Amino acid sequence: MGDASECVINWTNEQVAQWAKSEHLSKTIEELIIGEDIDGKCILCLEERDIHTFREKYSYNLKFGDIKRFWIAIRLLQRDHQNLANLFGLHDSGHTPHQLHDIVHLNDIDSNNRISPPLSIDGRATTIQPELFKTFISLAYAFLVTWITAIVMVIVHERVPDMKRYPPLPDIFLDNVPHIPWAFCMCELTGTLLFIIWGSLLVVHKHRMVLLRRFFALAGTVFLLRCVTMLITSLSVPGTHLQCNPNDHQIDDTNLTPMESVLLRISRAYTIWSGLGMSIRGVRTCGDYMFSGHTVALTTLNFFITEYTPRHLYFLHTMTWLLNMFGIFFILAAHEHYSIDVFVAFYITSRLFLYYHTLANNQALMSRDSNRTRIWFPMFSYFESSVDGIIPNEYDSIENVLMNIFSCISYVKDCCMLTARRFWIAHNQLTPLPAKVIRPNTALNNLHLNSSSGNNGTGNGNLSTTNNDTSTDKLGSDDIKKLLNKNI
């Protein structure tokens, strides 16, 4: 192979062929390197799809094993010369050669200790399952947290400090920016626009269930943390324009039974929950300042939209970031929160999002210490146990989306009709008859046969009938009428 100090990027195709021979690759690989004039520069920027192209378009007789062995050898070479490859710009930011080193060690981990499948070679997830049950669990978790948040908001509203005794705290932004009455409504409108964009993205994204699972898990966790911070410390009202008198919302428990007191608070929590805590829905709360729930919603939507849309959509990403920043400005301009409320909300939401996705996209970080990950991040370990890499941004066409929607509607309709039919049949099913009682139709047939043959019973008015088992039973005329009426 020549001097060890010789630069790979200066290799000729003959030297690359010698390298392939030293790696014990097939003769076809050596012929391919010479025939396609693959030199050192080409080998450093070669990708797996290029090797598949040699077999598909150029008709090289490459077996699957040849392709994989050639690709692994290339990745190891690229890893050993990573700095040189980066210097010449031969690797994009999404595919770094050092990942293969992590993969080799990751595959050596005991399968009993691994909480996720091994990484794919290029870092992208190879098998992505919808896993509807996990998505349902995350939805139930987020649903429960929203109710807990609404209940905590009722409690902190009753504990809000008196505005006369506790004036607004000093705040650099609020002290220098005048109050804008319509600003808070504009903040909620920007959040609504971000939610519409996020909903549209979910409709067309192929891996929408994974996105929903992560969205519910992260949003639920941040809002659950917000419940704790709201409850342990009550800040004074940030603006004098706010009507936050605790006496207007406190409940006189002396005139109510414990059950009535609980039901009244649940009723107020339902009002907050059904209105999504938004002032444009008629919800007005006080005391829920540390930290800002509106900032959490804006930041979460912004980060999810930018993460799961293509990088070249600069206009969309710029717009979502502007909506996020303007939404935060509107919150402060409305004097609905202190500056520290907004800053803490943005920091916690953004850090939690980045930490979650860093672990999810680099499973080697969590698989090497899986026990600690299970202890500190149990929900993450469960939800991401089957994801082995980065979720690719792949989208369905409008035609496929409409077909999926139609299929879901048809499936739900068929299930409902089948269930209704089963209930109808079960409700109208005849009561089982005793073993020795002949069914009405059989009794009528036997009655007709007996009357035609002249074998009518005498004595007490009973008719002699014969069943299929050749055993005779006595069935009275009154019994026949009852059976006929029941059958009708």
Buried (B, 14 or more C-beta within 10 A) or exposed (E): EEEEEEEBBEBEBEBBBBBBBEBEBBEBBBBBBBEEEBBBBBBBBBBBEBBBEBBEEEEBEBEEEBBEBBBBBBBBBBBEBBEBBEEEEBBEEEBBBEBBBBBBEBEEBEEEEBBBBBBBBBBBBEEBEBBEEBBBBBBEBBEEBBBBBBBBBBBBBBBBBEBEEEEBBEBEBBEEBEBBEEBBBBBBBBBBBBBEBBEEBBEBBBBBBBBBBBBBBBBBBBBBBBBEBBBEEBBBBBBEEBEBBBEEBEBEEEEEEEEEBEEBBBEBBBBBBEBBBBBBEEBEBBBBBBBBBBBBBBBBBBBBBBBBBEEEBEEBBEBBBEBBBBBBBBBBBBBBBBBBBBBBBBEBBBEBBEEBBEBBBBBBEBBBEBEEBBEEBEBBBBBBBBBBBBBEBEBBEEEEBEEEEEEEEEEEEEEEEEEEEEEEEEEEEEEEEEEEBBEBEBBBEBBEEBEEEEEEEEEEEBBBBBBEEEEEBEBEEEBBEEBEEEEE
